[in-house]
């Protein structure tokens, strides 16, 4: 998802939304969240109007999404969503 060619191939700019799901079996939950947040930044850079739904492993990493600068800003208007894996158990 970090490659523009992949985003073009899947037509991310035409998608109603994009779901970024965490690997619940990862050894480093903070690293997994950081990688997925980078995926969100890549997606928003390619098509900022696409709605993003992201799953985070750690609740405290939510602040990283909410503080994204500029056009990467997390938008409740566009119905961008985040949910925490641990809250679902």
Helices and strands as residue ranges (DSSP letters): H 4-9, G 12-14, E 17-20, H 29-46, E 51-56, G 59-61, H 62-66, G 70-72, E 81-84, G 85-88
